[in-house]
Amino acid sequence: MTTLSVRDVSEDALSILRVRAAAKRQSLQAYVRDLLEREANALSIEQAAREADRLAARANVTTDDVLDAIEEMRQARR
């Protein structure tokens, strides 16, 4: 694994993150690491659009099918 340092984080933001970490019974480091991991695994708008296009290219695919598939992929990445 790699170490990441973030500079110039405002005291307000740091305070909010500490409170949120404590609410989840996590260290600040673990909480921020989880945030970064979730963000890295989340579909970008472009990825979601490509996946929607891929699904829509199939026969008999509705908009609801595409939206359901996107939501399933988001849930699977959490």
PDB file as gemmi writes it, atoms N, CA and C in Angstrom:
CRYST1    1.000    1.000    1.000  90.00  90.00  90.00 P 1                      
ATOM      1  N   MET A   1       0.827  -1.174   0.000  1.00  0.00           N  
ATOM      2  CA  MET A   1       0.000   0.000   0.000  1.00  0.00           C  
ATOM      3  C   MET A   1       0.878   1.246   0.000  1.00  0.00           C  
ATOM      4  N   THR A   2       0.270   2.326  -0.387  1.00  0.00           N  
ATOM      5  CA  THR A   2       0.958   3.598  -0.471  1.00  0.00           C  
ATOM      6  C   THR A   2       0.449   4.536   0.608  1.00  0.00           C  
ATOM      7  N   THR A   3       1.310   5.438   1.023  1.00  0.00           N  
ATOM      8  CA  THR A   3       0.923   6.465   1.982  1.00  0.00           C  
ATOM      9  C   THR A   3       0.524   7.711   1.226  1.00  0.00           C  
ATOM     10  N   LEU A   4      -0.533   8.347   1.667  1.00  0.00           N  
ATOM     11  CA  LEU A   4      -1.034   9.564   1.047  1.00  0.00           C  
ATOM     12  C   LEU A   4      -1.140  10.637   2.116  1.00  0.00           C  
ATOM     13  N   SER A   5      -0.586  11.796   1.833  1.00  0.00           N  
ATOM     14  CA  SER A   5      -0.705  12.934   2.746  1.00  0.00           C  
ATOM     15  C   SER A   5      -1.546  13.996   2.068  1.00  0.00           C  
ATOM     16  N   VAL A   6      -2.428  14.596   2.835  1.00  0.00           N  
ATOM     17  CA  VAL A   6      -3.263  15.667   2.309  1.00  0.00           C  
ATOM     18  C   VAL A   6      -2.979  16.911   3.138  1.00  0.00           C  
ATOM     19  N   ARG A   7      -2.589  17.965   2.474  1.00  0.00           N  
ATOM     20  CA  ARG A   7      -2.258  19.213   3.162  1.00  0.00           C  
ATOM     21  C   ARG A   7      -3.375  20.222   3.004  1.00  0.00           C  
ATOM     22  N   ASP A   8      -3.354  21.191   3.885  1.00  0.00           N  
ATOM     23  CA  ASP A   8      -4.245  22.347   3.812  1.00  0.00           C  
ATOM     24  C   ASP A   8      -5.723  21.982   3.914  1.00  0.00           C  
ATOM     25  N   VAL A   9      -6.039  20.991   4.726  1.00  0.00           N  
ATOM     26  CA  VAL A   9      -7.434  20.660   5.006  1.00  0.00           C  
ATOM     27  C   VAL A   9      -7.904  21.649   6.072  1.00  0.00           C  
ATOM     28  N   SER A  10      -9.037  22.278   5.836  1.00  0.00           N  
ATOM     29  CA  SER A  10      -9.527  23.275   6.793  1.00  0.00           C  
ATOM     30  C   SER A  10      -9.848  22.612   8.131  1.00  0.00           C  
ATOM     31  N   GLU A  11      -9.743  23.390   9.192  1.00  0.00           N  
ATOM     32  CA  GLU A  11     -10.077  22.886  10.528  1.00  0.00           C  
ATOM     33  C   GLU A  11     -11.540  22.452  10.592  1.00  0.00           C  
ATOM     34  N   ASP A  12     -12.419  23.191   9.905  1.00  0.00           N  
ATOM     35  CA  ASP A  12     -13.844  22.822   9.897  1.00  0.00           C  
ATOM     36  C   ASP A  12     -14.047  21.445   9.261  1.00  0.00           C  
ATOM     37  N   ALA A  13     -13.426  21.236   8.109  1.00  0.00           N  
ATOM     38  CA  ALA A  13     -13.568  19.946   7.429  1.00  0.00           C  
ATOM     39  C   ALA A  13     -12.988  18.826   8.286  1.00  0.00           C  
ATOM     40  N   LEU A  14     -11.836  19.069   8.876  1.00  0.00           N  
ATOM     41  CA  LEU A  14     -11.199  18.059   9.716  1.00  0.00           C  
ATOM     42  C   LEU A  14     -12.065  17.726  10.927  1.00  0.00           C  
ATOM     43  N   SER A  15     -12.660  18.730  11.516  1.00  0.00           N  
ATOM     44  CA  SER A  15     -13.539  18.520  12.661  1.00  0.00           C  
ATOM     45  C   SER A  15     -14.754  17.676  12.273  1.00  0.00           C  
ATOM     46  N   ILE A  16     -15.354  17.990  11.140  1.00  0.00           N  
ATOM     47  CA  ILE A  16     -16.509  17.219  10.663  1.00  0.00           C  
ATOM     48  C   ILE A  16     -16.127  15.770  10.406  1.00  0.00           C  
ATOM     49  N   LEU A  17     -14.981  15.563   9.772  1.00  0.00           N  
ATOM     50  CA  LEU A  17     -14.526  14.201   9.492  1.00  0.00           C  
ATOM     51  C   LEU A  17     -14.251  13.428  10.778  1.00  0.00           C  
ATOM     52  N   ARG A  18     -13.672  14.093  11.768  1.00  0.00           N  
ATOM     53  CA  ARG A  18     -13.420  13.428  13.049  1.00  0.00           C  
ATOM     54  C   ARG A  18     -14.725  12.998  13.715  1.00  0.00           C  
ATOM     55  N   VAL A  19     -15.715  13.870  13.684  1.00  0.00           N  
ATOM     56  CA  VAL A  19     -17.016  13.541  14.289  1.00  0.00           C  
ATOM     57  C   VAL A  19     -17.648  12.366  13.556  1.00  0.00           C  
ATOM     58  N   ARG A  20     -17.607  12.400  12.227  1.00  0.00           N  
ATOM     59  CA  ARG A  20     -18.195  11.301  11.448  1.00  0.00           C  
ATOM     60  C   ARG A  20     -17.459   9.989  11.691  1.00  0.00           C  
ATOM     61  N   ALA A  21     -16.142  10.060  11.785  1.00  0.00           N  
ATOM     62  CA  ALA A  21     -15.356   8.852  12.072  1.00  0.00           C  
ATOM     63  C   ALA A  21     -15.734   8.293  13.434  1.00  0.00           C  
ATOM     64  N   ALA A  22     -15.829   9.162  14.421  1.00  0.00           N  
ATOM     65  CA  ALA A  22     -16.188   8.717  15.772  1.00  0.00           C  
ATOM     66  C   ALA A  22     -17.577   8.095  15.793  1.00  0.00           C  
ATOM     67  N   ALA A  23     -18.490   8.677  15.027  1.00  0.00           N  
ATOM     68  CA  ALA A  23     -19.853   8.131  14.981  1.00  0.00           C  
ATOM     69  C   ALA A  23     -19.871   6.715  14.415  1.00  0.00           C  
ATOM     70  N   LYS A  24     -18.910   6.408  13.562  1.00  0.00           N  
ATOM     71  CA  LYS A  24     -18.815   5.057  12.997  1.00  0.00           C  
ATOM     72  C   LYS A  24     -17.828   4.187  13.765  1.00  0.00           C  
ATOM     73  N   ARG A  25     -17.337   4.749  14.877  1.00  0.00           N  
ATOM     74  CA  ARG A  25     -16.355   4.040  15.702  1.00  0.00           C  
ATOM     75  C   ARG A  25     -15.120   3.647  14.909  1.00  0.00           C  
ATOM     76  N   GLN A  26     -14.667   4.594  14.104  1.00  0.00           N  
ATOM     77  CA  GLN A  26     -13.467   4.399  13.303  1.00  0.00           C  
ATOM     78  C   GLN A  26     -12.461   5.490  13.643  1.00  0.00           C  
ATOM     79  N   SER A  27     -11.213   5.193  13.387  1.00  0.00           N  
ATOM     80  CA  SER A  27     -10.203   6.247  13.470  1.00  0.00           C  
ATOM     81  C   SER A  27     -10.412   7.176  12.276  1.00  0.00           C  
ATOM     82  N   LEU A  28      -9.866   8.369  12.382  1.00  0.00           N  
ATOM     83  CA  LEU A  28      -9.948   9.304  11.262  1.00  0.00           C  
ATOM     84  C   LEU A  28      -9.301   8.685  10.024  1.00  0.00           C  
ATOM     85  N   GLN A  29      -8.174   8.034  10.213  1.00  0.00           N  
ATOM     86  CA  GLN A  29      -7.470   7.402   9.097  1.00  0.00           C  
ATOM     87  C   GLN A  29      -8.343   6.346   8.425  1.00  0.00           C  
ATOM     88  N   ALA A  30      -8.961   5.477   9.209  1.00  0.00           N  
ATOM     89  CA  ALA A  30      -9.805   4.424   8.640  1.00  0.00           C  
ATOM     90  C   ALA A  30     -11.005   5.021   7.923  1.00  0.00           C  
ATOM     91  N   TYR A  31     -11.591   6.053   8.530  1.00  0.00           N  
ATOM     92  CA  TYR A  31     -12.759   6.685   7.916  1.00  0.00           C  
ATOM     93  C   TYR A  31     -12.408   7.306   6.563  1.00  0.00           C  
ATOM     94  N   VAL A  32     -11.321   8.061   6.521  1.00  0.00           N  
ATOM     95  CA  VAL A  32     -10.912   8.706   5.270  1.00  0.00           C  
ATOM     96  C   VAL A  32     -10.482   7.661   4.242  1.00  0.00           C  
ATOM     97  N   ARG A  33      -9.811   6.616   4.686  1.00  0.00           N  
ATOM     98  CA  ARG A  33      -9.419   5.542   3.758  1.00  0.00           C  
ATOM     99  C   ARG A  33     -10.657   4.913   3.137  1.00  0.00           C  
ATOM    100  N   ASP A  34     -11.686   4.649   3.949  1.00  0.00           N  
ATOM    101  CA  ASP A  34     -12.936   4.089   3.416  1.00  0.00           C  
ATOM    102  C   ASP A  34     -13.598   5.038   2.428  1.00  0.00           C  
ATOM    103  N   LEU A  35     -13.588   6.342   2.732  1.00  0.00           N  
ATOM    104  CA  LEU A  35     -14.135   7.331   1.790  1.00  0.00           C  
ATOM    105  C   LEU A  35     -13.417   7.272   0.447  1.00  0.00           C  
ATOM    106  N   LEU A  36     -12.099   7.229   0.513  1.00  0.00           N  
ATOM    107  CA  LEU A  36     -11.307   7.185  -0.726  1.00  0.00           C  
ATOM    108  C   LEU A  36     -11.544   5.891  -1.501  1.00  0.00           C  
ATOM    109  N   GLU A  37     -11.625   4.774  -0.794  1.00  0.00           N  
ATOM    110  CA  GLU A  37     -11.871   3.490  -1.460  1.00  0.00           C  
ATOM    111  C   GLU A  37     -13.239   3.479  -2.141  1.00  0.00           C  
ATOM    112  N   ARG A  38     -14.259   3.983  -1.436  1.00  0.00           N  
ATOM    113  CA  ARG A  38     -15.602   4.034  -2.036  1.00  0.00           C  
ATOM    114  C   ARG A  38     -15.612   4.934  -3.267  1.00  0.00           C  
ATOM    115  N   GLU A  39     -14.961   6.068  -3.179  1.00  0.00           N  
ATOM    116  CA  GLU A  39     -14.904   6.989  -4.319  1.00  0.00           C  
ATOM    117  C   GLU A  39     -14.183   6.342  -5.500  1.00  0.00           C  
ATOM    118  N   ALA A  40     -13.094   5.659  -5.218  1.00  0.00           N  
ATOM    119  CA  ALA A  40     -12.337   5.007  -6.290  1.00  0.00           C  
ATOM    120  C   ALA A  40     -13.144   3.904  -6.965  1.00  0.00           C  
ATOM    121  N   ASN A  41     -14.016   3.251  -6.213  1.00  0.00           N  
ATOM    122  CA  ASN A  41     -14.810   2.156  -6.764  1.00  0.00           C  
ATOM    123  C   ASN A  41     -16.153   2.579  -7.336  1.00  0.00           C  
ATOM    124  N   ALA A  42     -16.528   3.820  -7.117  1.00  0.00           N  
ATOM    125  CA  ALA A  42     -17.818   4.306  -7.623  1.00  0.00           C  
ATOM    126  C   ALA A  42     -17.740   4.510  -9.134  1.00  0.00           C  
ATOM    127  N   LEU A  43     -18.849   4.261  -9.779  1.00  0.00           N  
ATOM    128  CA  LEU A  43     -18.911   4.512 -11.216  1.00  0.00           C  
ATOM    129  C   LEU A  43     -18.906   6.010 -11.480  1.00  0.00           C  
ATOM    130  N   SER A  44     -18.091   6.406 -12.453  1.00  0.00           N  
ATOM    131  CA  SER A  44     -18.162   7.800 -12.889  1.00  0.00           C  
ATOM    132  C   SER A  44     -19.393   7.947 -13.780  1.00  0.00           C  
ATOM    133  N   ILE A  45     -19.772   9.157 -14.048  1.00  0.00           N  
ATOM    134  CA  ILE A  45     -20.927   9.392 -14.938  1.00  0.00           C  
ATOM    135  C   ILE A  45     -20.645   8.777 -16.314  1.00  0.00           C  
ATOM    136  N   GLU A  46     -19.414   8.927 -16.775  1.00  0.00           N  
ATOM    137  CA  GLU A  46     -19.059   8.368 -18.083  1.00  0.00           C  
ATOM    138  C   GLU A  46     -19.157   6.841 -18.083  1.00  0.00           C  
ATOM    139  N   GLN A  47     -18.684   6.209 -17.019  1.00  0.00           N  
ATOM    140  CA  GLN A  47     -18.769   4.750 -16.924  1.00  0.00           C  
ATOM    141  C   GLN A  47     -20.221   4.295 -16.870  1.00  0.00           C  
ATOM    142  N   ALA A  48     -21.022   4.986 -16.095  1.00  0.00           N  
ATOM    143  CA  ALA A  48     -22.436   4.634 -15.995  1.00  0.00           C  
ATOM    144  C   ALA A  48     -23.123   4.797 -17.344  1.00  0.00           C  
ATOM    145  N   ALA A  49     -22.779   5.854 -18.064  1.00  0.00           N  
ATOM    146  CA  ALA A  49     -23.381   6.083 -19.377  1.00  0.00           C  
ATOM    147  C   ALA A  49     -22.977   4.981 -20.356  1.00  0.00           C  
ATOM    148  N   ARG A  50     -21.707   4.595 -20.318  1.00  0.00           N  
ATOM    149  CA  ARG A  50     -21.263   3.502 -21.204  1.00  0.00           C  
ATOM    150  C   ARG A  50     -21.978   2.209 -20.878  1.00  0.00           C  
ATOM    151  N   GLU A  51     -22.123   1.931 -19.589  1.00  0.00           N  
ATOM    152  CA  GLU A  51     -22.819   0.711 -19.179  1.00  0.00           C  
ATOM    153  C   GLU A  51     -24.280   0.780 -19.597  1.00  0.00           C  
ATOM    154  N   ALA A  52     -24.890   1.938 -19.459  1.00  0.00           N  
ATOM    155  CA  ALA A  52     -26.279   2.102 -19.884  1.00  0.00           C  
ATOM    156  C   ALA A  52     -26.408   1.881 -21.385  1.00  0.00           C  
ATOM    157  N   ASP A  53     -25.477   2.420 -22.155  1.00  0.00           N  
ATOM    158  CA  ASP A  53     -25.502   2.209 -23.605  1.00  0.00           C  
ATOM    159  C   ASP A  53     -25.342   0.737 -23.956  1.00  0.00           C  
ATOM    160  N   ARG A  54     -24.430   0.076 -23.242  1.00  0.00           N  
ATOM    161  CA  ARG A  54     -24.201  -1.356 -23.498  1.00  0.00           C  
ATOM    162  C   ARG A  54     -25.476  -2.150 -23.212  1.00  0.00           C  
ATOM    163  N   LEU A  55     -26.123  -1.844 -22.108  1.00  0.00           N  
ATOM    164  CA  LEU A  55     -27.345  -2.557 -21.760  1.00  0.00           C  
ATOM    165  C   LEU A  55     -28.489  -2.221 -22.708  1.00  0.00           C  
ATOM    166  N   ALA A  56     -28.566  -0.958 -23.094  1.00  0.00           N  
ATOM    167  CA  ALA A  56     -29.653  -0.527 -23.972  1.00  0.00           C  
ATOM    168  C   ALA A  56     -29.528  -1.139 -25.365  1.00  0.00           C  
ATOM    169  N   ALA A  57     -28.311  -1.519 -25.742  1.00  0.00           N  
ATOM    170  CA  ALA A  57     -28.108  -2.120 -27.059  1.00  0.00           C  
ATOM    171  C   ALA A  57     -28.734  -3.514 -27.152  1.00  0.00           C  
ATOM    172  N   ARG A  58     -29.008  -4.117 -26.010  1.00  0.00           N  
ATOM    173  CA  ARG A  58     -29.670  -5.423 -26.011  1.00  0.00           C  
ATOM    174  C   ARG A  58     -31.137  -5.246 -26.388  1.00  0.00           C  
ATOM    175  N   ALA A  59     -31.707  -6.285 -26.924  1.00  0.00           N  
ATOM    176  CA  ALA A  59     -33.128  -6.238 -27.289  1.00  0.00           C  
ATOM    177  C   ALA A  59     -33.990  -6.200 -26.032  1.00  0.00           C  
ATOM    178  N   ASN A  60     -35.085  -5.477 -26.123  1.00  0.00           N  
ATOM    179  CA  ASN A  60     -36.093  -5.442 -25.067  1.00  0.00           C  
ATOM    180  C   ASN A  60     -35.604  -4.894 -23.731  1.00  0.00           C  
ATOM    181  N   VAL A  61     -34.669  -3.968 -23.751  1.00  0.00           N  
ATOM    182  CA  VAL A  61     -34.181  -3.372 -22.516  1.00  0.00           C  
ATOM    183  C   VAL A  61     -34.886  -2.036 -22.317  1.00  0.00           C  
ATOM    184  N   THR A  62     -35.445  -1.867 -21.146  1.00  0.00           N  
ATOM    185  CA  THR A  62     -36.145  -0.622 -20.848  1.00  0.00           C  
ATOM    186  C   THR A  62     -35.232   0.314 -20.051  1.00  0.00           C  
ATOM    187  N   THR A  63     -35.637   1.547 -19.929  1.00  0.00           N  
ATOM    188  CA  THR A  63     -34.900   2.505 -19.107  1.00  0.00           C  
ATOM    189  C   THR A  63     -34.827   2.012 -17.672  1.00  0.00           C  
ATOM    190  N   ASP A  64     -35.913   1.434 -17.179  1.00  0.00           N  
ATOM    191  CA  ASP A  64     -35.910   0.893 -15.818  1.00  0.00           C  
ATOM    192  C   ASP A  64     -34.880  -0.223 -15.662  1.00  0.00           C  
ATOM    193  N   ASP A  65     -34.725  -1.057 -16.682  1.00  0.00           N  
ATOM    194  CA  ASP A  65     -33.711  -2.109 -16.645  1.00  0.00           C  
ATOM    195  C   ASP A  65     -32.316  -1.504 -16.482  1.00  0.00           C  
ATOM    196  N   VAL A  66     -32.060  -0.458 -17.244  1.00  0.00           N  
ATOM    197  CA  VAL A  66     -30.748   0.199 -17.202  1.00  0.00           C  
ATOM    198  C   VAL A  66     -30.522   0.824 -15.828  1.00  0.00           C  
ATOM    199  N   LEU A  67     -31.505   1.537 -15.326  1.00  0.00           N  
ATOM    200  CA  LEU A  67     -31.363   2.171 -14.018  1.00  0.00           C  
ATOM    201  C   LEU A  67     -31.197   1.133 -12.916  1.00  0.00           C  
ATOM    202  N   ASP A  68     -31.912   0.030 -12.997  1.00  0.00           N  
ATOM    203  CA  ASP A  68     -31.765  -1.051 -12.019  1.00  0.00           C  
ATOM    204  C   ASP A  68     -30.355  -1.638 -12.065  1.00  0.00           C  
ATOM    205  N   ALA A  69     -29.837  -1.823 -13.263  1.00  0.00           N  
ATOM    206  CA  ALA A  69     -28.489  -2.388 -13.410  1.00  0.00           C  
ATOM    207  C   ALA A  69     -27.436  -1.452 -12.835  1.00  0.00           C  
ATOM    208  N   ILE A  70     -27.579  -0.171 -13.060  1.00  0.00           N  
ATOM    209  CA  ILE A  70     -26.635   0.801 -12.515  1.00  0.00           C  
ATOM    210  C   ILE A  70     -26.676   0.777 -10.995  1.00  0.00           C  
ATOM    211  N   GLU A  71     -27.863   0.742 -10.440  1.00  0.00           N  
ATOM    212  CA  GLU A  71     -27.993   0.701  -8.976  1.00  0.00           C  
ATOM    213  C   GLU A  71     -27.400  -0.590  -8.415  1.00  0.00           C  
ATOM    214  N   GLU A  72     -27.611  -1.709  -9.086  1.00  0.00           N  
ATOM    215  CA  GLU A  72     -27.024  -2.980  -8.638  1.00  0.00           C  
ATOM    216  C   GLU A  72     -25.510  -2.910  -8.636  1.00  0.00           C  
ATOM    217  N   MET A  73     -24.931  -2.303  -9.670  1.00  0.00           N  
ATOM    218  CA  MET A  73     -23.473  -2.174  -9.747  1.00  0.00           C  
ATOM    219  C   MET A  73     -22.965  -1.269  -8.632  1.00  0.00           C  
ATOM    220  N   ARG A  74     -23.656  -0.201  -8.334  1.00  0.00           N  
ATOM    221  CA  ARG A  74     -23.241   0.687  -7.240  1.00  0.00           C  
ATOM    222  C   ARG A  74     -23.297  -0.048  -5.908  1.00  0.00           C  
ATOM    223  N   GLN A  75     -24.355  -0.797  -5.683  1.00  0.00           N  
ATOM    224  CA  GLN A  75     -24.487  -1.542  -4.427  1.00  0.00           C  
ATOM    225  C   GLN A  75     -23.400  -2.601  -4.301  1.00  0.00           C  
ATOM    226  N   ALA A  76     -23.054  -3.239  -5.404  1.00  0.00           N  
ATOM    227  CA  ALA A  76     -22.028  -4.290  -5.378  1.00  0.00           C  
ATOM    228  C   ALA A  76     -20.647  -3.729  -5.057  1.00  0.00           C  
ATOM    229  N   ARG A  77     -20.429  -2.473  -5.367  1.00  0.00           N  
ATOM    230  CA  ARG A  77     -19.111  -1.861  -5.120  1.00  0.00           C  
ATOM    231  C   ARG A  77     -18.955  -1.338  -3.701  1.00  0.00           C  
ATOM    232  N   ARG A  78     -19.996  -1.348  -2.920  1.00  0.00           N  
ATOM    233  CA  ARG A  78     -19.921  -0.825  -1.538  1.00  0.00           C  
ATOM    234  C   ARG A  78     -19.424  -1.849  -0.582  1.00  0.00           C  
TER     235      ARG A  78                                                      
END                                                                             
